[in-house]
Amino acid sequence: MTDTRPFTGLKIEGRRDRVHLDTLTSMVPEPLREQFRRLLEGPRAYKRIGRHGDRTYWLSQNEGSDLVTLEVTLPTYQSRDELLQVEQELMPDALPQGTAFRTRPVSDAFDDSPETAAVLHRVDAALARGEHWSTVSGGATLESLRRDWRRSRGLS
């Protein structure tokens, strides 16, 4: 991993209701949709939906939660821009009214490099501020983001 290619996938989380589930289903490639629907009806757990092209699709749902997560993993490390392109390919052009999805990047679970931890920390901070995960650049630090924010408001 490098500081500019820290991501291995994307998680898209939505409520467990008809509109959100229909939209998540539309993000799954056609050959895997029936399996996705079957897994939605089964026990709530983390399950592999299947592989299509170079992407592997996963379903995560926890007992007692009204949230469902579609995870798409890729075979190589992705930059922010590459992963943003994947997200744009998955998301419909227009979301149905009343839907909201939370997206976040996925990193290699076995990557314990400090660079990856720093990028993920910045992503978490951006999400906590209500920003999209892609607002975090690979080269930015929390301090540089703080400086830029202060400068943009004339506080520097």
Salt bridges, closest charged atoms under 4 A:
ASP3 OD1 - ARG122 NH2 3.94
ASP17 OD2 - ARG15 NH2 3.18
ASP17 OD1 - HIS20 ND1 2.82
ASP22 OD2 - ARG18 NE 3.90
GLU30 OE1 - ARG33 NH1 2.78
GLU34 OE1 - ARG37 NH1 3.69
ASP81 OD1 - ARG80 NH2 3.40
GLU82 OE1 - ARG5 NH1 2.72
GLU87 OE1 - HIS132 NE2 3.10
GLU89 OE1 - ARG55 NH2 2.44
ASP124 OD1 - ARG104 NH2 2.55
GLU131 OE1 - ARG129 NH2 3.04
GLU143 OE1 - ARG146 NH1 2.72
ASP148 OD1 - ARG151 NH1 3.03
